[in-house]
Amino acid sequence: MSNLSLKYSKGIKETMYLVTYIDFDFDEEHISKGEREDLTQDAIGLWYAIDGEHLTEKISDTMGWEVKDINYTTNTLHPLTSYM
C-alpha cells in the first residue's frame, strides 16, 4: 500500500502539506481586493514540497507573489479536508 502523503519528484521525496493560512506581500496599488482574496483562497489547500522553505518558494513561484506569513501542517486529517 502506498503512502498518499508522499510523492517522489525527480527522485526526491516530497511531503503533502496542508496550507491553512497564508498572507502574501501584495502591492495593493496593482491588484484589487477581490483578486487578492481569490489568490489567497487559491493557495489554501494541499501542496507537495520537500520542506517548509520549499513549500513557501513553490507557492510564491506558482502564485506570483512573495509569501509574508504562512501556517501549514502535515496532518491532512484536518477540518479543511474533511467531508460529510
C-alpha positions in Angstrom: 0.0 0.0 0.0 1.4 3.4 -0.9 1.5 6.4 1.4 -0.6 9.1 -0.2 1.0 11.9 1.8 4.3 11.3 0.0 5.2 11.9 -3.6 8.5 11.4 -5.5 9.6 14.1 -7.9 12.9 13.6 -9.8 13.9 11.0 -7.1 13.3 13.4 -4.2 10.6 12.6 -1.7 8.0 15.4 -1.2 5.6 15.5 1.7 2.0 16.6 1.4 1.4 19.9 3.3 -2.0 21.4 4.1 -1.8 25.2 4.0 -4.4 26.5 6.4 -3.5 30.3 6.3 -1.4 32.4 4.0 -0.6 36.1 3.6 1.1 37.4 0.5 3.2 40.6 0.1 0.7 42.2 -2.3 1.4 45.5 -4.0 -2.1 46.9 -3.3 -1.8 49.6 -6.0 -1.6 46.9 -8.7 -4.1 44.3 -7.6 -7.7 44.7 -6.5 -9.1 43.4 -3.2 -11.1 40.8 -4.9 -8.0 39.5 -6.8 -6.1 39.4 -3.5 -8.8 37.4 -1.8 -9.0 35.0 -4.8 -5.3 34.4 -4.9 -5.2 33.8 -1.1 -8.1 31.3 -1.3 -6.5 29.5 -4.2 -3.3 29.0 -2.2 -5.0 27.4 0.7 -5.1 23.6 0.4 -2.8 20.7 -0.3 0.7 21.2 -1.7 3.6 18.8 -2.1 7.0 20.1 -1.1 10.4 18.9 0.3 10.2 21.0 3.5 8.6 24.3 4.7 11.1 26.5 2.9 10.5 24.7 -0.4 6.7 25.0 0.2 7.0 28.7 0.6 9.1 29.1 -2.5 6.8 26.8 -4.5 3.7 28.8 -3.6 5.5 32.1 -4.3 6.6 30.9 -7.7 3.2 29.4 -8.5 1.1 32.4 -7.3 3.4 35.2 -8.5 3.6 36.9 -5.1 6.0 36.5 -2.2 4.6 34.8 0.9 4.7 37.0 4.0 3.2 34.6 6.5 2.0 31.0 6.3 0.6 28.3 8.5 0.6 24.7 7.4 0.5 21.2 8.7 1.4 17.7 7.5 -1.7 16.4 9.4 -4.1 16.1 6.5 -6.9 14.9 8.8 -8.0 18.5 9.3 -11.3 20.3 9.1 -10.3 21.8 5.7 -10.0 18.4 4.2 -12.9 16.6 6.0 -16.2 16.0 4.3 -19.6 14.5 5.3 
